[in-house]
Amino acid sequence: MKQKKFIYLLFACLAFAGIIFLRVWKLNEVPVSLFGDEIDVGLQAYSIAETGKDYFGNKLPVLFHSFSEYRLPMLLYLDAPFIKIFGLNEWGVRTPPFILGLVSIVAIYFLAKEFFDKKVALVAAVFLAISPWHLIFSRQANDAGILLPFVLFGTLFFIKGLKDFKLLIPSSIFFCLGIYAYAIASLFIPLFVIFLTILFRKKIFGYGLKKLTLLFLVTLAILLPYIVQSINGRTTQRFSYVSVAPKKEIVAEVEARRQWSDSSLSRIFNNKMTTVTERIFKNYSKSWSLSFLFSEGDTNPRQSVDGHGLFYLFDVLLIIIALWTTVSNFSRFTEDKKKIILILALWLIFAPIPSALTQGGGNHASRLILMLPPLIIFSALGFKTLLKLGYDLKGKLFVGVLALYMLFEISTFFHSYFVIWPRESWRWWQYGFKEVGSYLKDNAGNYQRVFLNNTYEPMLPRFLFWYAYDIKLFQREFADDKHIESIYPGFNGFKLGDKFYFGEIVKPIENLAEDGNLIVASSEKDVSNPYIFDNPKLNLLDVIHAPDQTTIFYIYSKGE
């Protein structure tokens, strides 16, 4: 018996080591580059680690003031120690999502075990570990990559707290911290907790007023800073940008629909409320489309691998089997088992709601990330059901063929993810700025002024990150990024200090090549003909290429 347990333990350790390897391998290369949001995470984490302030000088903020918006703090604070350890690079930025991705695998194991049994729990953990959806977001610094552990552990401790009040305290803490992790949680978590409270109201209210008051005060203490920011309108600023119902657009759509008739009936069928409701319903229904979940995924190449869904195709079969057996046997379940199924069902129903309220939310993988855990658990349930078929020859044959197909599909996805996807998706990951930053770090000291094209993507945050610009100096120097015409002869934009200029080069680009000037020009906006560098008045110093050899930047100075 001891030898058997040792073998199981050894197998579990090797399996988990394999999972860790697959998630940490080439973390600095896949995805192929740090995109804008990741750069901002790292820059804010760097600032908080060095100064105790965000890069605009706000001390220990609840919401971080970034260049384009206010950001929730969880990922940025989690990143700070790793930026301190690894520096301004991919490892510093992406390590916290990687770690919390592993934590979420552990969390779903214990939650599935609490809901069902060890077999379902183990399968659910393995399925989450190899899930395309989960892998994609646990290898990039996206808020979606850190949310799941908070919701999973919040739910786990809530269920355990029905037997021991003390465990409702960590449940509250996890749920509250989740609201600081990702904006979708601010709607999902309250809805979900209200549902859980109603479902288990007898046990919850049976704890009495004194204990529930303590629970309320803990919750209020954690959420009070968020509530204050919400009153100030900062937590909803991002939503106002991505809302499914921008006022002007809705009004224009209503007017277009009424152009053929302004009758009372037309006003009933075509008004702001019906238009907004229709948009939300379309978004919500798209979230459940088989193509989105199982074959095509998100249209954004940063959030999905071309040719693959967010789940594997075999998950369709497993989830259908789980749903069929659950519905067929529901009447025979115990009351506790029925409530567990209701929790998973309502979790699935609530999960797409926050995303449905945003533009493009019907197939937005990061905003729909909360659909993943219950679907993974249902897939694990379906797999357990199939394993029961393996007692006779036909059953063993079917399970064996399915296992081979599963292995093939999983291998195909990982090959696409690590080999093909980085080369195909470079533009969406905004490749090229690391190479520019590295060149400037080594050579900018030889020049009086440096001019950087700002039209490919906003250059300033990427320059600050890859150049490792002194953040304290930046906080003193930076005044505004307002575009100024002819801020320097031959250049429009803004400057940082007296040396670094960000904006657009006024053609002909040769005019900017003066003594003491170093120029980073865009191949798309500035240099349509590379033979211009045959001109002896220009000195081409470096060319930045994409993985597919597309030219992105030219770096040049004055020639002879």
N, C-alpha and C positions, 0 to 999 in steps of 0.2 A: 504493500500500500504506500509506504514512504517513497519507494522508487517510482511508483506511478505518479505521485504528487510532484516529485522532483522533475520528472519528464514534462508534465503539464506546465510547471513553473518555468522551466527552461524554454519550452516552446513559446510561452507567452512573452518572455523577455526578448527572445529573438524576433518575434513578430513586432513587438513595440519598437525594438531597435530599427527594424526595417522601415516601419512607419516614420520614425524620426528621420532616417536617412533620406527617404523620398521627399520629405517636406523641407529639409534643410539643404539638400544637394543643389548646388548652383543657385542659391537664394540671391546671390549678388548678380546673377546673369539672366535668370528667368523669374519674372518678366525682364525684358531686355533692357529696360531703363527705368529710372524713377520718373513718374509723370508728375504733373503739376501739384496735385493734392499731396502726394508723398513728399515732394520737395518742401511744401509748406509745413507739413507735419515735422519733418526733420529740422527745419529752420526755427520753428517755434520751440521745439524741444531743446535745441541748441541754445536759444535765447534764455529759456527758463533755467537751464542748467548753469549758464554762465552768469546771469544777472538777476534771476528770480523774477523776471518780467517777460511779457511777450515782446516781440520785436518792435512794437510801437510804444513800449515803456509802461504798460499796465502791470502792476505788481500782483503776482500770484492770482491771475484772473480766473473767474468762474467760466467765462467765455473768452476765448482768445480772439483778439482783433487781428484779422489777417487782411491782406491787400484787397480782397474782394468781398469779404463777409466776416461774420462772427462764427467761430467754430467751437463745438463742444470739446471739453477739456480732456476726457479720459485717455484717448490715444496719445495725446501730446505729452501729458504728464508721464505716462508709461514709457514713452520713448526717451525721455530726458536722461535717465541713467545709462541707457544703452548708447546714446550719442556720446555721452561722456566716456564710455568704455571703448567703443569702436571708432568714434569720430563721425564726421559728416560723410557718410557713405551708405551703401545699400544695407549692410549688416546692421548699422545703427538704427536705420529707419524701420526695417522689416522684421527685426527679431521679436518685438512684442506680439504682433499678429501671429507669428509662427508659434510662439510659446502658448498663447491663448487658444490657438487652433488645437494644440495637443491637449490642453486642459478641457476643451469642449468635447474631445473624444472620451476622456475620462468621465466627464459630466453626463454624457448621454448613456454611458454604460450604467452608471448608478441610477439614473432616472428610469431607464428601461427595466432594470432589475427591480426597482421599486414598483413599477407598473405591472410587470409580467414575471419573468424569471431570468436566471443566469444565461440560459441559451439565447434568448431573445436579446439580452443585454450585450452579450459578446458579439453576436452578429451585427447588431446596430452599431457598436463601436467600430468594428471592421469596415462596415459599409460607409460610415461617416469618414473614416480615415482615407478611403479610396475614392470618395465622392468628388467628381469634377467641380461641383459647386463649392464645396468646402475647401478643396485644395486651392482653387483660384484665389479665394479671398483670404486664406491664411498665409499666402505668400506675397501679399502686397499690403501697404499701409493704408488700408481703407477701413472706415469705421465699421463696416459690415463684418470685417474679419475679427473683431473683438467682442461683438455683442452676444453671441450665442452662450458663452459660459455663464454670463450674468442671468440670462433668462432660464437656462437649464438648471442651474443651482438654485435660483429663486423658486422655481417650481418644485424641485426635489425637496428643499427644506420646508416648503409650504405643506406638502403631503406628509412629511415626517412630523411637522409641527402640529398636525391634527391629533397626534398621540402625546406630544411633549411640547408645551407652550414655548419653552426656551428656544426651540428650533425655528419658531416663527420670527424671531429677531434676526438671525442671519438671512432668512428668506426676504424679509423687508429690506435688509441692507443690499443684498444682491439685486433685487428688483430696482431699488432706487439708483444704485450705481449704473445699472443698465441704461437709465434715462440720460445719464451723463455721457454715455458711450456713442449712441447713434440716435438721430432725430426720430426715426420711425418708432423707437421704443416709447416715446412720450405719449403716443396714442395707443399702441398695442398693449403695453404693460398695464395701464389703468383699466382698460377694457377686460383684459385677461384676469386681473386680480379681482375685479368686481364679480366676474363670472365665478371664479373659484370660491369667493366668499359666499355668494348666493347658493352655490352647489353644496357647500359644506357648512351652511349657516348654523346648524344646530351645534356642531362641535366648536365652531369659532366663537359664537356668542355664549357658549357654555363656559368659556374661560372667565367670564365676569367682567364688569366695568373696569376694575382696577388694572388688570393685566392688559386689556384692550387699550386703555388710556396710555399705558407705557409703550405699547406697540405703535400707537398713533404718534406719540412724541418722538420716538426714534425715527419714524418715517418723516415727520415734519422737519426735524433737525437736519437730516441729510438733504432733503429737497428744498429747504428754505432758500438757499442761494439761487437755485434754479428758478424758483417761483418769482423771486425778486427780478431776475433777468427777464423772465417772461412778461412781467408787468411793464418792464421798460421796452418790451417789444423786440428784444435782441434774439431771443430763442426762435422767434417766428420769421426773422428776416430772410433766412434761406428759403423757407416755404413760400414766401411771397414771390420769390424769383421763379420757383418751379411749380407753382400751383396749377392745377388742371383748369382753373377758371380765372385767368387774367381778365379783369373787368373790360378793357377795351376790346379784346378779342371776342368775348362772349357777346357784347353788345353788337359788334359787327356781324357775328354769325346769326344772331336773332333778326337783325335788320335784313340780311340777305335772304333768310327764309320767308320773311314777310313781304318781300318785294312784289310777289304775285298776288297777294291778298292781305288786306288789313281788316278782315272781318273778325267778329268776336270769336269765332271758332278757331281762326288762325292764331289769335292771341292766346287762346287756351293751350293750343298744341305747341306753339313756338314762343317761348319766353325764356328769361334767364334761368329760372328754376328747372324747366324741362331740359334745356340745353346742357346745364351743368350736370344734372342727374344722368343724362344719356352718356356724357363723357366718362363719368365715374363708373357707370355700369360697364361700358366698353372696356375700360382699363381693368376692372375687376375680373371680367370674363376672360380677357386675354391672359391673365395670370395663370389660368387653368388650362390653357391650350396645350395639347400634346406636343406640338411642334416646339413651343418655347421650352417646355420641361424636358423633353426626351430626344429631340432631334436637331434643333437649330440653336436654342439658347438665346442669349441676349444679342441684339444687333450690334452692340458696342464691343469691338474686339478686345477691349481691356477686361471685359466681364464675362467673356465666353470664348471658347476655342472653336474656330471655324470647323463645321462638319460634325460637331458634337453638341448634344444637349447638356443641360445642367445635371441630369441624371443619365444613367446608362439605359439602353433599350430594354435590358432584362428586368430593370426595375418596374417597367410597365406591368409585366406578367406578375411579378411578386406582389405589387401593390393591389392589383385586381384580385388576386387570390386572397390576400389579407382582408380586403373590404368585403368580398363575397362571404368568406367564412365568418367574419364578424357580424354582418347583417343576418346571416342565416341562423346563427347561434345566439343572437343577442338576448332573446327572451329567456334562454336557459342560464345566462350569466348571473352571478351573484350581484347584489346591489353595489358592492364596492367595485367589481369589475365593470359594471355598466357606467359607473361614474368615471372610471379611467378612460373608457372609450369616449365618453362625452367630453372629457378634457382634451383629448387629441382632436376630436371633431371640431370643437369650438376654437381650438388653437389654429387649426387650418382655416376656419372661416374668418377669424379675426386677422390672420397674418397678412393677407393682401390689401387690407383696408387702407393703411397709411400710404402705400405706394399708389393705390387707385386714385388718391386725391392729388397726384402730381402729374405733370406732363410726361408722357412716355412711360408712365408707371406700370403699364400692363405687361411689359417685358423687361423691366429694369431689375437685373439680377441682385444688385446690392440691396435695393429697397424691399425686395421680396425674400430676403435671406431667412426670415423667420418661418417660411414654409418648409424649410429643409428638415428640421428635427422630427416633426410628426410624420412626414413622408418617409424618412429613413426608418423610423420605428415600424411603420406599416410594412415597408419592404422587408425588414428583418422578420416580422411576423409571417409574411408570405413565404420566406425562405425556410423558416422552421416548419411550416405546414408541408412544404414540398419534401423536406427531409423525411417526413413520415411515410412517404411513398417508397422509400428505399428498402423496404423489407422483402419485396419480391423481385424477380429478375427484371420485369418490365419497368418497375419503379426505379431500380438501380440504374438501368440503362438510360432512362429519361433524365434522372438526376446527374448522371455522368456526362451526358451530352450537354446539358445545361451548364454544368460546371466548366466544361471546355470552352463553350461559347462565352461565358462570363470572363474567363481568363483571357480569351482573344480580345474581347471588347475593352477590357481594362488596359491591356497592353497597348492596344491601338491608341487609346486616349493618351496614355503617358508618353508614347512616342510623339504624338502630335504636339503635346504640351511642351515637351523639353527640346524637340528637334525642329519642328516646322513652325509652330506658333511664334517663337521669338523673331524669326526672320520675316514672317508675314505681317506682324502687328507693330512693327517699329514706329510707324508714323503715329499711331494712337498712343504709344508710350512716350512720344515726344523725344525721340532719340537725338543725340548729338551735343547736348549741353554739357555733359560730363567732359567730353573731349575738348570743348571750348574752354571750360573752366580750368582744366589741367594745363592747357597751353598757356593761358593767361597767368596762371599761378607761377609758371616757370619763367615767363618772358615779359610780363607787364611792367616789371621794374625797370626795364630798359627804355621805357617811353614816357613822355610827359602826359599824353592823353590817350585814352582807349575808347573807341566808338563801337557800340554793339547794336546790331540790328534787333529790333523789338517787335518785328511783325510776324515771325514764324510762330512764336509763343512768347508771352511776357518774359523778358530776359532777366529783369532785376532779381526776382527771388532765386532763379536758377543760378545766376552769377554769384549771389551772396552765399549760396549753399556750396557749390563746387569750388569756388575760389576760397571758401572758408574765411569770408570777410569778417573782420573784427566787429562783433555784434554791438558792442558798446560804442564803437566809433560810428557805426551805422545809425544808432539811436540818436547820436548827437548831430550827425550830418544830414540825415534825410529830412527834407522839408516837404516835398510834394512830388508826385509823378505826373503832374499836369503837363500836357504836350505844349511845347513852346516852339513856334516857327523860328527858324534860323537861330537857335540857341548857340550855334557855332556855324560859321560859314560853311555851307554844304551839308548841314545836318539839322534835322528837326526832332525835338524830343525834350528830355529832361536830363539832369545830371546828378551824380552823387559825389559830393566834395568838388574838387576842381579837376579830377582826373577822369572819372568814368562817365560816359555819356550813353544814354539809352534812347533809341528811337528809330528814325528812318534816314537813310542816306539819300541826299538829293543828287540826282543824276546830272551830269556824268560823274561816276564814282571816282574818277581820277582826281577831281578837284579836292577831295578830302585827304588825298595822300600827300601830306606835307611833312616837313621835318618834325619828329617827335610824336607823330600820330600812328597808332596801331588800329586797324579797322577789321571788324568781324562782319562780313557781308553775307546776306542770304542768297543762295543760288536761285531761289524761287522769286524773290522780290527785287534783288539788286543786280545779279549777274546772270543775264539770260544767255550771254555768249562768253564761255570761258576763255576764248582766244584773246579776250581783252588783256589778259595777263602776259601776252607776248609783247605788250607795250613796255619798253625799257623804263618808263617813268614809274611803273608799278613793280613791286617786289612781292611775289606770291610766296608766303611763308609756310602755309599749311592748308590742306583741304580736308574737311571732315565729311566722311562718307557714312551712309547707313549700312546695315548688314547686307542689303542687296546691292550695294555699291552705288546707290543713288547719292548724288552730291547734295549736301545740306548747307555747309558753310565754306566760305573762302576767307582766309585770314591773310591780310596783306599790309604792306606799308609803302613808303616812298621808295622808288627805285633809284637808279644812279642819277 
